[in-house]
Amino acid sequence: MRDKQSRIFEAAAALFAERGFDSVTTQEISERADVAAGTLFRYASSKGELLLMVYNEDFRAALELGDQASRAEDDPVQAVLAMVRPILEAADRRVENTVAYQRELLFGAPAEQYRAEGLALVARLEAMIADRLTAAATVRGVDANHLFARALLAGRSVFAVLHLILARPSTGAHPGRDATGDLRDQIAQIVAGFLASIGEVDVEGRTSPPAGRRTQ
């Protein structure tokens, strides 16, 4: 079973990389994997699920790289940007597949295994961001109790921005814009908003000295 699954994964990954999601058929994947079509569908119920199976591994690898890179950053904005930059860089390798992956994450069948795994990776990214922002609030002298839920909302906002930037090629929005620059600026706004919500940044975005510990 593991051998068949590995062959299916490798065949799907190779064909998607060579020709793009839209140009590949499940029949071609089953033929390259040397398995019957019916066998293929026991491991993934659709071509969209096959893409999720393959690109979840890219997403997981990007999260690992981002987590490592963020540890070297003291500034929370730069730390969060370091977390998401590998995802943005991986997306550029095959834009068509990235757009399809984002679509499958949002609109795929709710009960499918690989969609659930992809959404769990999204939740992991959001939690990584929330952990970093909670740590930033603690460093600034704010009581970290109950801050994680608020920081998690900021993490979800960052992913929403990232998703829209990754989907730009299919929407045609903001042509010619620097995706990394836009992402950095929007992360800065989200982080500033989070810190402002706990009284650490004034309305103009300047960091101010803590006025003392606060509790919620």
Order of alpha helices (4+ residues) and beta strands (2+ residues): alpha-alpha-alpha-alpha-alpha-alpha-alpha-alpha-alpha-alpha
